[in-house]
Amino acid sequence: MDGTKRANIKHGKSVAIVLKQDQSSGLLTDGIVRDILTKSPTHPHGIKVRLMSGEVGRVKEIY
């Protein structure tokens, strides 16, 4: 699913995000969505979320 559309992302969904420090390498971090931080309906680099672990990044994949 498309991580650039806010409507595709729900609380409790399993996603893969890229953390700020991993943007250059593209390393993905898996987790469960706790908060959706991006207010706009879309974002070209992915919707920013906070995972249950507290990590913040942009959604690249939705499972």
ChimeraX commands (.cxc) that place a marker at each C-alpha (Angstrom):
marker #1 position 0.00,0.00,0.00 radius 0.5
marker #1 position 1.00,3.61,-0.54 radius 0.5
marker #1 position 2.71,5.25,2.46 radius 0.5
marker #1 position 2.30,8.72,0.94 radius 0.5
marker #1 position -1.48,8.81,1.58 radius 0.5
marker #1 position -2.67,9.51,5.14 radius 0.5
marker #1 position -5.95,7.61,4.54 radius 0.5
marker #1 position -4.01,4.32,4.13 radius 0.5
marker #1 position -2.44,4.58,7.60 radius 0.5
marker #1 position -4.37,3.71,10.77 radius 0.5
marker #1 position -3.45,3.43,14.44 radius 0.5
marker #1 position -2.29,-0.12,15.21 radius 0.5
marker #1 position -1.23,-0.87,11.60 radius 0.5
marker #1 position 2.06,-2.66,10.96 radius 0.5
marker #1 position 4.39,-0.49,8.85 radius 0.5
marker #1 position 8.01,-0.03,7.79 radius 0.5
marker #1 position 9.43,3.46,8.27 radius 0.5
marker #1 position 12.70,5.17,7.43 radius 0.5
marker #1 position 14.18,7.05,10.39 radius 0.5
marker #1 position 15.78,10.49,9.88 radius 0.5
marker #1 position 19.30,9.14,10.46 radius 0.5
marker #1 position 18.66,6.24,8.01 radius 0.5
marker #1 position 17.39,8.36,5.08 radius 0.5
marker #1 position 20.73,8.22,3.26 radius 0.5
marker #1 position 21.07,4.43,3.60 radius 0.5
marker #1 position 17.34,3.66,3.16 radius 0.5
marker #1 position 17.34,1.26,6.13 radius 0.5
marker #1 position 13.75,0.43,7.15 radius 0.5
marker #1 position 12.45,-0.05,10.70 radius 0.5
marker #1 position 9.33,-2.18,11.31 radius 0.5
marker #1 position 6.75,-1.33,13.95 radius 0.5
marker #1 position 3.15,-0.59,14.90 radius 0.5
marker #1 position 1.69,2.92,14.39 radius 0.5
marker #1 position 0.93,4.78,17.64 radius 0.5
marker #1 position 0.46,8.36,16.30 radius 0.5
marker #1 position 0.10,9.89,12.85 radius 0.5
marker #1 position 2.12,13.12,12.88 radius 0.5
marker #1 position 1.54,14.46,9.34 radius 0.5
marker #1 position -1.65,16.54,9.17 radius 0.5
marker #1 position -1.92,16.85,5.36 radius 0.5
marker #1 position -3.73,14.11,3.36 radius 0.5
marker #1 position -0.57,13.28,1.36 radius 0.5
marker #1 position 3.19,13.79,1.54 radius 0.5
marker #1 position 5.61,12.95,-1.30 radius 0.5
marker #1 position 8.23,11.37,1.03 radius 0.5
marker #1 position 5.73,9.41,3.16 radius 0.5
marker #1 position 3.44,10.19,6.07 radius 0.5
marker #1 position 5.34,10.82,9.32 radius 0.5
marker #1 position 4.32,8.52,12.19 radius 0.5
marker #1 position 5.40,7.59,15.72 radius 0.5
marker #1 position 5.70,3.87,16.40 radius 0.5
marker #1 position 4.76,2.10,19.65 radius 0.5
marker #1 position 8.52,1.99,20.36 radius 0.5
marker #1 position 8.64,5.81,20.23 radius 0.5
marker #1 position 10.64,5.96,16.99 radius 0.5
marker #1 position 9.56,8.62,14.46 radius 0.5
marker #1 position 9.91,8.32,10.70 radius 0.5
marker #1 position 8.18,8.36,7.33 radius 0.5
marker #1 position 6.13,5.37,6.15 radius 0.5
marker #1 position 7.63,3.50,3.20 radius 0.5
marker #1 position 5.63,0.25,3.39 radius 0.5
marker #1 position 2.29,-0.79,4.91 radius 0.5
marker #1 position 1.72,-4.48,5.72 radius 0.5
marker link #1:1,2 radius 0.2
marker link #1:2,3 radius 0.2
marker link #1:3,4 radius 0.2
marker link #1:4,5 radius 0.2
marker link #1:5,6 radius 0.2
marker link #1:6,7 radius 0.2
marker link #1:7,8 radius 0.2
marker link #1:8,9 radius 0.2
marker link #1:9,10 radius 0.2
marker link #1:10,11 radius 0.2
marker link #1:11,12 radius 0.2
marker link #1:12,13 radius 0.2
marker link #1:13,14 radius 0.2
marker link #1:14,15 radius 0.2
marker link #1:15,16 radius 0.2
marker link #1:16,17 radius 0.2
marker link #1:17,18 radius 0.2
marker link #1:18,19 radius 0.2
marker link #1:19,20 radius 0.2
marker link #1:20,21 radius 0.2
marker link #1:21,22 radius 0.2
marker link #1:22,23 radius 0.2
marker link #1:23,24 radius 0.2
marker link #1:24,25 radius 0.2
marker link #1:25,26 radius 0.2
marker link #1:26,27 radius 0.2
marker link #1:27,28 radius 0.2
marker link #1:28,29 radius 0.2
marker link #1:29,30 radius 0.2
marker link #1:30,31 radius 0.2
marker link #1:31,32 radius 0.2
marker link #1:32,33 radius 0.2
marker link #1:33,34 radius 0.2
marker link #1:34,35 radius 0.2
marker link #1:35,36 radius 0.2
marker link #1:36,37 radius 0.2
marker link #1:37,38 radius 0.2
marker link #1:38,39 radius 0.2
marker link #1:39,40 radius 0.2
marker link #1:40,41 radius 0.2
marker link #1:41,42 radius 0.2
marker link #1:42,43 radius 0.2
marker link #1:43,44 radius 0.2
marker link #1:44,45 radius 0.2
marker link #1:45,46 radius 0.2
marker link #1:46,47 radius 0.2
marker link #1:47,48 radius 0.2
marker link #1:48,49 radius 0.2
marker link #1:49,50 radius 0.2
marker link #1:50,51 radius 0.2
marker link #1:51,52 radius 0.2
marker link #1:52,53 radius 0.2
marker link #1:53,54 radius 0.2
marker link #1:54,55 radius 0.2
marker link #1:55,56 radius 0.2
marker link #1:56,57 radius 0.2
marker link #1:57,58 radius 0.2
marker link #1:58,59 radius 0.2
marker link #1:59,60 radius 0.2
marker link #1:60,61 radius 0.2
marker link #1:61,62 radius 0.2
marker link #1:62,63 radius 0.2
view
